[in-house]
Amino acid sequence: MSLETQRKTEFEELLIDAEADDEVVQHTPPLVSRPWLLLLGLVLVALNLRPALSSMAPLLADVSASLGLSAARAGLLTTLPVLCLGLFAPTAPLLARRFGAERVVLGILLTLAAGIILRSSFGEAGLFVGSLIAGASIGIIGVLLPGIVKRDFPRQAGTMTGVYTMALCLGAALAAGASVPLSHYFGDSWSIGLGFWVLPALVAALVWLPQVGHKHGAHHVAYRVKGLLRDRLAWQVTLYMGLQSSLAYIVFGWLPSILIGRGLSATEAGLALSGSIIVQLFSSLAAPWLATRGKDQRLAIVVVMLLTLGGLFGCLYAPLDGLWGWAILLGLGQGGTFSLALTLIVLRSRDSHVAANLSSMAQGFGYTLASMGPLAVGVLHDWTGGWGATGWVFAVIGLGAIITGLGAGRARYVGVLSERV
């Protein structure tokens, strides 16, 4: 069996394990007395992992005008949550081992709700602190859900991953498209447009509550991986993750403002972002499947990044008559870049424990790097007074992603092994 063929057969099993650093040894089958309730809870939790991020962008101009924020300070509102994704994601396994994954998910959902309320109701200070809390909460929950899926739906891991991705994209699209209309409906109140998204978080917490009492009859066998930070391929995977994520969070944070600056209304700009996110659903499911059918992933990486850059430049410079075409192109590209970044973590790892550590490295360092992109766009807008120069930011980040992706896309394993502690 060839190296790449072996990876294809392992792909579904490893992908869902990429966030878990411990081997779970089951002595009794997991207690899932109401699998439909667990499934509903997982979908609702996943649905809440993007609204706090995507609801801000369409309302950013109103928020900035109301509070007198400069473009650079407004950029911090898009930078802080992304930075917290990287800084707080590594704490998730520690919290889960101490309190249990189900309890942590419930507690962090309530923390996310508190962050949303804080940023929508307590002026500029609350806006920034609440954004930080929301980003940290999303980072922690995002690490825990895949392990729960793998444990409780081991035979449907691939299907459940698809459902998880669909819910995540749907939440992002709903918040991007509905925040401005909600604001207008309630007397042009941006605080209600942002604060509305506390409701689905509380509903998710209520539906998730029964999971806290379940016993899963498992203990953990710890593994460790040494030398990953000295591995060149691991850094190529990490940099690709960070650079493609940087473009994604620039789109989340600034695309509506860019389109408003070009003459669209806030509602139209929010709908364009929402449509682009919905399209990501299709390419995020298709790109990994197609990429694992070739000898390596380099061609797929180049294609999806060129689609992304084409969509970005079209939204920035092309006539607005063709905007929806460029938004769709952007969505196809970004859905592919994100899913390929996750796929590379799996395909470059020899086992699930290496994948867990590579995932932690790629997310921790990668999202920290990604947070610099939205900040750079805000600073550049302040310096130039317009959006035209941001094309250079897109080009530099996109070129960097292609270069690092060509290294990460080769059919090789990172040069480290896991060992039982």
C-alpha positions as CSV (number, residue, x, y, z in Angstrom):
1,M,0.0,0.0,0.0
2,S,1.4,3.4,-1.0
3,L,2.0,6.2,1.6
4,E,-0.8,8.3,0.1
5,T,-3.2,5.4,-0.2
6,Q,-2.7,4.6,3.5
7,R,-3.4,8.2,4.4
8,K,-6.6,8.2,2.5
9,T,-7.9,5.1,4.4
10,E,-6.9,6.8,7.7
11,F,-8.3,10.2,6.8
12,E,-11.8,10.1,8.3
13,E,-10.6,8.4,11.5
14,L,-7.7,10.8,12.1
15,L,-9.4,14.0,11.2
16,I,-11.8,13.9,14.1
17,D,-9.0,13.0,16.5
18,A,-6.8,15.9,15.5
19,E,-7.8,17.9,18.5
20,A,-7.5,15.3,21.2
21,D,-4.2,14.7,23.0
22,D,-5.2,11.7,25.0
23,E,-6.1,8.2,24.0
24,V,-9.5,7.4,25.5
25,V,-9.8,3.8,26.7
26,Q,-13.4,2.6,27.0
27,H,-14.3,0.0,29.6
28,T,-18.0,0.4,29.0
29,P,-19.9,1.8,26.0
30,P,-20.5,5.5,26.2
31,L,-23.9,6.4,27.7
32,V,-25.8,8.2,25.0
33,S,-29.4,7.4,26.0
34,R,-30.8,10.0,23.7
35,P,-28.5,10.3,20.7
36,W,-30.9,12.7,18.9
37,L,-30.6,15.1,21.9
38,L,-26.8,14.9,21.8
39,L,-26.9,15.4,18.0
40,L,-29.1,18.5,18.4
41,G,-26.8,19.8,21.1
42,L,-23.7,19.4,19.0
43,V,-25.4,21.2,16.1
44,L,-26.5,24.1,18.2
45,V,-23.2,24.4,19.9
46,A,-21.4,24.4,16.5
47,L,-23.9,27.0,15.3
48,N,-22.6,29.4,17.9
49,L,-18.9,29.2,17.0
50,R,-19.0,32.0,14.4
51,P,-21.9,34.5,15.0
52,A,-19.8,36.5,17.5
53,L,-17.2,36.9,14.8
54,S,-19.3,37.4,11.7
55,S,-21.9,39.7,13.3
56,M,-19.4,42.4,14.0
57,A,-18.2,43.1,10.4
58,P,-21.5,44.4,8.9
59,L,-22.1,46.7,11.9
60,L,-18.5,47.8,12.2
61,A,-19.1,51.2,10.5
62,D,-22.1,51.9,12.8
63,V,-20.1,50.8,15.9
64,S,-17.1,52.9,14.9
65,A,-19.2,56.0,14.2
66,S,-21.2,55.6,17.5
67,L,-18.1,55.2,19.7
68,G,-15.6,57.3,17.7
69,L,-13.3,54.5,16.9
70,S,-10.4,54.9,14.4
71,A,-9.9,52.2,11.7
72,A,-6.9,50.9,13.7
73,R,-9.0,50.6,16.9
74,A,-11.9,49.1,15.0
75,G,-9.4,46.6,13.6
76,L,-8.7,45.4,17.1
77,L,-12.3,44.3,17.3
78,T,-11.6,41.8,14.5
79,T,-8.0,41.0,15.8
80,L,-8.8,40.3,19.5
81,P,-11.1,37.3,19.0
82,V,-8.8,35.7,16.5
83,L,-5.8,36.2,18.7
84,C,-7.8,34.5,21.6
85,L,-8.5,31.6,19.3
86,G,-4.8,30.8,19.3
87,L,-4.0,31.8,22.9
88,F,-6.8,29.9,24.6
89,A,-7.3,26.8,22.4
90,P,-4.4,24.9,24.1
91,T,-6.2,25.3,27.5
92,A,-9.2,23.1,26.3
93,P,-7.6,19.7,27.0
94,L,-6.5,20.8,30.4
95,L,-9.9,22.0,31.3
96,A,-11.6,18.9,29.9
97,R,-9.3,16.6,32.0
98,R,-10.0,18.6,35.1
99,F,-13.8,19.1,34.8
100,G,-15.0,16.9,31.9
101,A,-15.6,17.9,28.4
102,E,-19.4,18.2,28.7
103,R,-19.2,20.5,31.8
104,V,-16.5,22.7,30.1
105,V,-18.7,23.1,26.9
106,L,-21.6,24.2,29.1
107,G,-19.6,26.6,31.1
108,I,-17.9,28.1,28.1
109,L,-21.2,28.5,26.3
110,L,-22.4,30.6,29.2
111,T,-19.1,32.5,29.2
112,L,-19.7,33.1,25.5
113,A,-23.1,34.5,26.2
114,A,-21.7,36.8,28.9
115,G,-19.1,38.1,26.4
116,I,-21.8,38.8,23.8
117,I,-23.8,40.7,26.4
118,L,-20.8,42.6,27.6
119,R,-19.7,43.8,24.2
120,S,-23.2,45.0,23.2
121,S,-24.2,46.8,26.4
122,F,-21.3,48.5,28.1
123,G,-19.7,51.0,25.8
124,E,-16.2,50.8,24.3
125,A,-14.6,49.0,27.3
126,G,-17.3,46.3,27.2
127,L,-17.0,46.1,23.5
128,F,-13.3,45.2,23.6
129,V,-13.4,43.0,26.8
130,G,-16.5,41.2,25.5
131,S,-14.8,40.5,22.1
132,L,-11.8,39.0,23.9
133,I,-14.1,36.7,26.0
134,A,-16.1,35.6,23.0
135,G,-12.9,34.7,21.1
136,A,-11.5,32.8,24.0
137,S,-14.7,30.9,24.4
138,I,-14.9,29.9,20.7
139,G,-11.3,28.8,20.8
140,I,-11.9,26.4,23.7
141,I,-15.2,24.9,22.5
142,G,-13.8,24.4,19.0
143,V,-11.1,22.1,20.3
144,L,-13.5,20.0,22.5
145,L,-16.3,19.2,20.0
146,P,-14.4,16.9,17.6
147,G,-13.4,14.6,20.5
148,I,-17.0,14.3,21.7
149,V,-18.1,13.5,18.2
150,K,-15.5,10.8,17.9
151,R,-16.3,9.3,21.2
152,D,-20.1,9.2,20.9
153,F,-20.5,8.7,17.2
154,P,-17.5,6.5,16.3
155,R,-19.1,4.9,13.3
156,Q,-20.5,8.1,11.9
157,A,-17.4,10.3,12.3
158,G,-17.3,11.4,8.7
159,T,-21.0,12.2,8.5
160,M,-20.9,14.0,11.8
161,T,-17.9,16.1,10.8
162,G,-20.0,17.2,7.7
163,V,-22.9,18.1,10.0
164,Y,-20.6,20.0,12.3
165,T,-19.1,21.9,9.3
166,M,-22.6,22.7,8.0
167,A,-23.7,24.1,11.3
168,L,-20.6,26.2,11.7
169,C,-21.0,27.8,8.2
170,L,-24.7,28.3,8.8
171,G,-24.2,30.1,12.0
172,A,-21.6,32.4,10.4
173,A,-23.8,33.1,7.4
174,L,-26.9,33.8,9.5
175,A,-25.1,36.3,11.7
176,A,-23.4,38.1,8.7
177,G,-26.7,38.4,6.9
178,A,-29.1,39.1,9.7
179,S,-27.2,41.5,12.1
180,V,-27.9,44.7,10.1
181,P,-31.6,44.0,9.5
182,L,-32.0,43.2,13.2
183,S,-30.3,46.5,14.0
184,H,-32.6,48.4,11.7
185,Y,-35.7,46.7,13.0
186,F,-34.9,47.7,16.5
187,G,-34.4,51.4,15.8
188,D,-30.9,51.3,14.2
189,S,-29.4,49.9,17.4
190,W,-26.1,48.2,16.7
191,S,-26.1,46.9,20.2
192,I,-29.2,44.8,19.6
193,G,-27.7,43.7,16.3
194,L,-24.7,42.3,18.2
195,G,-26.5,41.3,21.4
196,F,-29.2,39.3,19.6
197,W,-26.7,36.4,19.2
198,V,-26.8,35.7,23.0
199,L,-30.1,34.0,22.4
200,P,-28.9,31.1,20.3
201,A,-26.0,30.6,22.8
202,L,-28.4,30.3,25.7
203,V,-30.6,28.0,23.8
204,A,-27.6,25.8,23.0
205,A,-26.6,25.8,26.7
206,L,-30.1,24.7,27.6
207,V,-30.2,21.9,25.1
208,W,-26.7,20.8,26.1
209,L,-27.5,20.7,29.8
210,P,-28.6,17.0,29.9
211,Q,-25.1,15.9,28.6
212,V,-23.5,17.1,31.8
213,G,-24.9,14.3,33.8
214,H,-23.7,11.5,31.5
215,K,-21.0,9.1,32.6
216,H,-18.8,7.8,29.8
217,G,-16.7,5.2,31.7
218,A,-13.4,6.1,30.3
219,H,-9.9,6.9,31.5
220,H,-7.1,8.6,29.7
221,V,-3.7,7.2,28.6
222,A,-1.4,10.2,28.0
223,Y,1.0,10.4,25.1
224,R,3.7,13.0,24.4
225,V,5.4,14.2,21.2
226,K,8.9,15.7,21.3
227,G,10.6,17.8,18.7
228,L,7.7,19.2,16.7
229,L,8.8,22.8,17.1
230,R,12.1,21.9,15.4
231,D,10.4,20.2,12.5
232,R,10.4,22.2,9.2
233,L,7.3,20.5,7.8
234,A,5.4,21.2,11.0
235,W,6.2,24.9,10.6
236,Q,5.1,24.8,6.9
237,V,1.8,23.4,8.0
238,T,1.5,25.9,10.8
239,L,2.3,28.9,8.6
240,Y,-0.2,27.8,5.9
241,M,-2.9,27.5,8.5
242,G,-2.0,30.9,9.9
243,L,-1.8,32.7,6.5
244,Q,-5.0,31.3,5.0
245,S,-6.8,32.0,8.3
246,S,-5.5,35.6,8.2
247,L,-7.3,36.1,4.8
248,A,-10.4,34.5,6.2
249,Y,-10.6,36.8,9.2
250,I,-9.8,39.8,7.1
251,V,-13.0,38.9,5.2
252,F,-14.9,38.3,8.4
253,G,-13.8,41.6,9.8
254,W,-13.4,44.0,6.9
255,L,-15.2,42.8,3.7
256,P,-18.5,44.6,4.6
257,S,-16.7,47.8,5.4
258,I,-14.8,47.6,2.1
259,L,-18.0,47.0,0.2
260,I,-19.8,49.9,2.0
261,G,-16.8,52.1,1.1
262,R,-17.4,51.1,-2.5
263,G,-21.0,52.2,-2.4
264,L,-23.1,49.3,-1.1
265,S,-25.5,49.7,1.8
266,A,-24.7,47.9,5.1
267,T,-27.5,45.4,4.4
268,E,-26.2,44.6,0.9
269,A,-22.6,44.2,2.2
270,G,-23.7,41.9,5.0
271,L,-25.7,39.7,2.5
272,A,-22.7,39.5,0.2
273,L,-20.5,38.2,3.1
274,S,-23.3,35.9,4.1
275,G,-23.6,34.5,0.6
276,S,-19.8,34.0,0.4
277,I,-19.8,32.0,3.7
278,I,-22.7,29.8,2.6
279,V,-20.8,28.8,-0.6
280,Q,-17.8,27.8,1.6
281,L,-19.9,24.8,2.8
282,F,-19.7,23.1,-0.6
283,S,-16.0,23.6,-1.2
284,S,-15.1,22.8,2.4
285,L,-16.6,19.3,2.0
286,A,-15.4,18.7,-1.6
287,A,-11.8,20.1,-1.4
288,P,-10.3,17.5,1.1
289,W,-12.0,14.6,-0.8
290,L,-10.6,15.7,-4.1
291,A,-7.2,16.6,-2.6
292,T,-6.7,13.1,-1.2
293,R,-7.3,11.5,-4.6
294,G,-4.0,12.8,-6.0
295,K,-0.4,12.0,-5.2
296,D,-0.2,15.1,-2.9
297,Q,-2.1,18.3,-2.1
298,R,0.1,20.9,-3.8
299,L,-2.1,21.5,-6.8
300,A,-5.2,21.7,-4.7
301,I,-3.6,24.3,-2.4
302,V,-2.6,26.5,-5.3
303,V,-6.0,26.3,-7.0
304,V,-8.0,27.2,-3.9
305,M,-5.7,30.0,-3.0
306,L,-5.9,31.5,-6.5
307,L,-9.7,31.3,-6.3
308,T,-9.5,33.1,-2.9
309,L,-7.2,35.9,-4.3
310,G,-9.3,36.2,-7.4
311,G,-12.5,36.7,-5.3
312,L,-10.8,39.2,-3.0
313,F,-9.4,41.3,-5.8
314,G,-12.8,41.2,-7.6
315,C,-14.6,42.4,-4.5
316,L,-12.0,45.1,-4.0
317,Y,-11.5,46.4,-7.6
318,A,-14.0,45.0,-10.1
319,P,-17.3,46.7,-11.0
320,L,-20.0,46.1,-8.4
321,D,-22.4,44.7,-11.1
322,G,-20.5,41.4,-10.8
323,L,-20.0,41.4,-7.1
324,W,-22.0,38.3,-6.4
325,G,-19.9,36.3,-8.8
326,W,-16.7,37.5,-7.0
327,A,-18.3,36.7,-3.6
328,I,-19.1,33.2,-4.8
329,L,-15.6,32.7,-6.1
330,L,-14.2,34.0,-2.8
331,G,-16.4,31.5,-0.9
332,L,-15.3,28.6,-3.0
333,G,-11.7,29.4,-2.4
334,Q,-11.8,30.1,1.3
335,G,-13.9,27.0,2.0
336,G,-11.2,25.0,0.3
337,T,-8.3,26.7,2.0
338,F,-9.6,26.2,5.5
339,S,-10.6,22.5,5.0
340,L,-7.2,21.8,3.3
341,A,-5.4,23.3,6.2
342,L,-7.2,20.9,8.6
343,T,-6.6,18.0,6.2
344,L,-2.8,18.7,6.0
345,I,-2.6,18.4,9.8
346,V,-4.0,14.8,9.5
347,L,-2.1,13.7,6.4
348,R,1.3,14.9,7.6
349,S,0.9,13.0,10.9
350,R,1.8,9.4,11.6
351,D,-0.9,8.9,14.2
352,S,-3.6,10.7,16.0
353,H,-1.3,11.8,18.9
354,V,1.1,13.5,16.5
355,A,-1.9,15.0,14.8
356,A,-3.2,16.3,18.1
357,N,0.1,18.1,18.8
358,L,0.4,19.3,15.3
359,S,-3.1,20.6,15.5
360,S,-2.4,22.5,18.7
361,M,0.8,24.0,17.2
362,A,-1.0,25.0,13.9
363,Q,-3.9,26.5,15.8
364,G,-1.9,28.2,18.6
365,F,0.8,29.8,16.5
366,G,-1.4,29.9,13.3
367,Y,-4.3,31.9,14.8
368,T,-1.9,34.2,16.6
369,L,-0.3,35.0,13.2
370,A,-3.7,35.2,11.6
371,S,-4.8,38.0,14.0
372,M,-2.2,40.3,12.5
373,G,-4.0,40.4,9.1
374,P,-7.1,42.3,10.2
375,L,-5.0,44.7,12.3
376,A,-2.8,45.4,9.3
377,V,-5.8,46.2,7.2
378,G,-7.1,48.6,9.8
379,V,-3.8,50.4,10.2
380,L,-3.3,50.6,6.4
381,H,-6.8,52.1,6.0
382,D,-6.0,54.7,8.6
383,W,-2.7,55.6,6.9
384,T,-4.2,55.9,3.3
385,G,-7.7,56.9,4.0
386,G,-9.1,54.3,1.6
387,W,-9.3,50.6,0.9
388,G,-7.3,50.3,-2.4
389,A,-4.0,49.6,-0.8
390,T,-5.3,46.6,1.1
391,G,-4.8,44.6,-2.2
392,W,-1.1,44.5,-1.3
393,V,-1.9,42.9,2.0
394,F,-4.0,40.3,0.2
395,A,-1.2,39.6,-2.3
396,V,1.6,39.3,0.3
397,I,-0.5,36.9,2.5
398,G,-1.7,34.9,-0.4
399,L,1.8,34.5,-1.9
400,G,3.1,33.4,1.5
401,A,0.3,30.9,1.8
402,I,1.1,29.4,-1.6
403,I,4.8,29.1,-0.8
404,T,4.3,27.5,2.6
405,G,1.4,25.4,1.2
406,L,3.7,24.0,-1.5
407,G,6.0,22.8,1.2
408,A,3.2,21.5,3.4
409,G,1.4,19.8,0.5
410,R,4.2,17.3,-0.2
411,A,3.4,13.6,0.6
412,R,5.6,13.4,3.7
413,Y,5.2,12.9,7.5
414,V,6.5,15.3,10.1
415,G,9.7,13.8,11.6
416,V,8.4,13.1,15.1
417,L,6.8,10.1,16.9
418,S,4.4,9.8,19.8
419,E,5.5,7.9,22.9
420,R,3.4,6.7,25.8
421,V,4.0,8.5,29.1
